[in-house]
Amino acid sequence: MRLQFDVWAEKEEGFLLPKVWVRVYGIRKVLREFMNLWAVGSMLGSTHIVDMETTRKNEFGRIQVAVLNPMLIPAHLDVVIGELF
């Protein structure tokens, strides 16, 4: 018996975006929820992880986002959550 193998791999299009962890300050504890933090991450890039364990233990939210250029993440961003600014 003779076995034959062929190496195959799908070609991926595009390029891998850098992922960065971002701390989000200024969101009151009652509003520091998963969906709110996910939405804030989406304003910066593509949200990948919302670290609720760290968020619950601290005065900030922690999210991981994929961005085109981490140097372009703004230091400040105005957001509206529900009816609150």
N, C-alpha and C positions, 0 to 999 in steps of 0.2 A: 504494500500500500504506500502510496506517495502522497504526502500532504503538501499543499501549496498555500502560501500566504501572500496577501497584498496589503501594504501599508496604506491606510486611508485616514484622512482627517478633513473635517469641514473647514473651509476657509472662513474666518470671521471677518466681517466687514466693520469698518470704523476703527476706533482706538480706545484703549482702556482709560477711563477718566480717573484722576486721582481722588481718593476718598480721604476726607478730613473729619476730625471730631470738632464740633463747635459747641461752646457753652453759651447758653441763651440766658441773659440776665434781664430783670425787669418785668417778668411775668409773675403776677401774684400767685401764691400757692394754689388757690382754688382754681385757677385757670391753667396750671401746669399739668395738663393731661396729655395722654398719648396723641390724640387726634390734633390737638392744638399745636403741639411740638412738631408733629409730622408736617402740618401745613406750613409752619415757619421754615422748616427744612426745605420744603418744596419751593419756597420763595428764593432760596439761595442756590438750589441745584436739584439733584435727584436724591431724595431722602432714602437711606438704606436701613438705618437702625435708630430707634429711639430708646435710649438707655434709661428706663424708668426706675431701675434700682438706684442708680446714682442720683437721678433727679429727685427722688423721694427723700434722700438723705441730705440734700444740699439746698442752697438758696438759688440754684440755677437749673436749667434744663440742659440735657446733654444729648446731642444728636450727631449721627454720622451722615454726611452728605457727599455725593460725588459731584465734582464741579469741574468746569473747564480750566479754571486757573484759581488756585486757593488764595493768591494775592489779591484777587478782586472781590473777596468777601467783605462786605461793608462792616465798619465798626459799629454803626447804628442803623436801625431800620424801624420805621414806623409801621405798625400793624393794627388792624381792627379785628378783635375776636368777639363775635356776636355783635353786640352794640357798644362794646367798650373799646376805647382807643388806648 
